[in-house]
């Protein structure tokens, strides 16, 4: 299973092992329920010491990624924390992108509504600052991506819920590529910024319903732009988006509950 792992020697060995296994999970080479080889076998396969293997798997255990099953060994039980450990470019299959789309459509409107209820003056000011930065960033892809990510983080911060803020921070690496796609054409910058302004206005006015509606509209605008991109996902996903049913997917095989 792991015979072809390539470890970068100029990095921490344990860190390199963690990232390589996360990458293999992301591309489907290792799946939930799979058993890892023994510590000795892994060390031999990777050409590293057993202490590096132990250190890497200690990270997985802390994150809840692996679990020691009596009589079975170490099993991959939860892939979600690994999303924060690898590059977005590894998450390119239709199912994984659809997972991210679903997560954003569920989370973002609720976070915006919560921010509209709870935002204080400082939180509103931070969101407004990202809007102003977004105006200055129009036409600058890198700066626009950064300000967009900062906007959504500021909204999560204004929600007053530390768990939702942490979730937003953990998902930033996954949001990056879809945000990049949405800014491939200059005409999209203004549209998406106008969406941010509507969300901000609703939060500033402490109108949860308007904030939720504006946020959902923004998610669907971004989704359409991403899926209309020649680098976007497959035809089935595009058809779902066109019908406004991004949360309805075809059944997956062997999907974990």
N, C-alpha and C positions, 0 to 999 in steps of 0.2 A: 504493500500500500504506500509506503513512504520511501521506497528505494531511490526515487529520482529527486528527492529534496536537495536543493542546492543552498548551502549555507555561505553567507558572506563573511569572510574571516575578519574584516576590519570593523565589524560591529560586535556588540555583546553576543556571545553564542546563544545564551538563553533567549535574548530578545529576538535573534534571527530565527530560532526554532519556533517561537510563538508566532511570529509574523508569517513564516512559511506555512505552518499548519493552518493559520487563519485563512491564508490565500487558498489553500487546497480545499478548505471547507466552502469558501465563497464560490469556487468554480465547480463544486459538486464532486470532487475526488474523494472526499471524506464526508459521510452523512451521519445524521443522528442515529444512534444505535450501533454504530461501528465500534469495534473493539480495537484499541491501540496495541501494538506489539509490546512486549515486556521492556522494561528499562534497559536491560542489557542488549536486547536486539536493536532497539532504537539507537542506542549509543554506537553500536557497530555500524548500522546503516548510515548514520549521519557522520560518522567519524569524529565524534565528540566524546567528552567524558560523561560519565553517568551523573555527575553533579550538575552539569548543564541541563540534562534531561529533567532531573528532579526540580531544578529551579523553574524551568519553563512550565512544567505541569503543575507546579505550585500556583503559578499565575492562573492557569485554567481552573484549578480547584477553587481558588478564591472568587473567581468570577462566576462560578457555577456552570462552567462549560463542560467539565468532566465530572464523573462520579466513579468511585471505586465500588464495583459490584462483587460481592462475595462469590468466589468460584468462577467469575467471568473476567476479572481484571478491570482495567480502566476503560470506561465507555464514554463516547461523546453523547451528551444528553441535552445540551442547550447551545444553539449557534448564535442566538441574538447578541450576546456581548461581544462576539468577534467582529461585528459590523464596525465597531469603533477601533479595531486594531489593524485594518488593512485599507488599501487604497480603493476609492470608489470605482476605479477603472476595472476592478475585478468583478464588480456587481453589474454585469451586463446582460444576464439572461432575462427573458421576459417575466418569468415568475418573480424574480428578485426585485425588478423594477416595479412590478405591480404591487409587491408588498410595500414598497416605499410610498407609492402613490396612495395606497389605501391608508397608510399610517398618517400621511399628511392631511388627507381629506377628513379623517376622523379627528386628529389632534388639533390642527391649526384653528378651525372655527371655534372649538371649545375653549382653547387658550385665549383667543381674541375676546370672546364673550366674558371670560373670567377677568381678563385685564380691564374690560369696560366697567366691570363691577367694582374692582379693587384698586385700580391705578391711582397712585397719589401724585402729587405735583412733580416729584423727582422722576417717577416712572414715565409720566407723560412727556417731560422734558427730554428724557433719553430717547424716547421714540421719535419725537420731533427732530432731534439732532440727526438721527439716521435718515429721515426724510430729506433734510437739508443737504446732507452728504450725498444722498442719492441724486439730487438735482445736479450737483456739481460733477457727479460721476457719469452723467449721460454721455455716451460715446466712448467711454473707457471701460472695456470689458472687465478687466481685473478689479478695478475700483467698484464697478457696479455690482459685481458678484459679492464683493466684501460688504458693501453697504446693505445689500439685500439680506444676507445672512445676519448681519448686525441688527437689522430691523426685526426679524423674526425672533432673535434672541432677546431683544429689548421688550418685545411684546410678552414673551414668556416670563421675563423677569417681572414685568408689571403685573402679571397674573397673581403674584404673591404665593405661588405654589412652587416650592423648591424642587419637588420631584419632577414637575413638568419642565422647569428650567433645566434640570440636569438631563432630562430626556432630549430636549432641544439641542443642548450642547453636544450630547453623544451622537445625535443624528446629523450634525452639521456636515460631517464628512460625506454622508450619503446624499445630502441635499445639494452638495456642491455641483455635481455633474449636471443634474437637471436644471439648476440655476444657470450654469454655463450655457446649456443648450438654449435656454429661453432668451439669452442675450446675444445670440449669433447674428441677429439682424437689428440695426439701429432703430427701426420703427417700433420694435418691441419695448425698448427702454421706457418710453413715455407711457405706454399702456400699463406696464407693470408698476411704474411709479405712481400713476394715478390710482391704481388699486391700493397701494400702500397708503396713499393720502386718505382714501375713503375709510380704510380700517382705522387709521389714526384718528380721523374726525369722530368716528363712532366711539372710540375709546375715550377721547378727550371729553365727549359729551355724555359719557357714562351711559351709553345705549347698548346693552348686551346683544339685543336682537339684531340691530343694525351692524354691529361688529361681527357677529357670526355670519350674517348674510354676505357682508363685504369680503370676509376672509374666504368663504367658500367660493365666491365668484372669482377671487384672485387665484385660488388653487386650480380652478377649472380653466382659467385663462392660461396659466402656466403649463398645465397639463396638455392643453391643445397645442401650444407652441412647441413643446417638447416632442409630442407625437407626430406633429406635422414636419418636424425636422428630418432631412434625409438620413441623419445619423440616429433617428429615434428607434423605437421598437417596432415589432412586426405588425402585419396588417390586422391581425385579430385585435391587438391593443388599440390600434387606430380606429377600428370600427366601434369598439366599446366607447372610446372617448367621444366620437362623433355623436353617439347616442346618449351621451351624458351618463354612462353607466360604468364608470371606472371602477366602481366597487363590486361589480359583478364579473367574476372571472370563470373561465372554464375549469372543471374539476382537475385537480392535480393528482398525479399518481404518487403513491407512497408518501403523501404529505403527513407530517407529524401533527398530532392534535395539539 
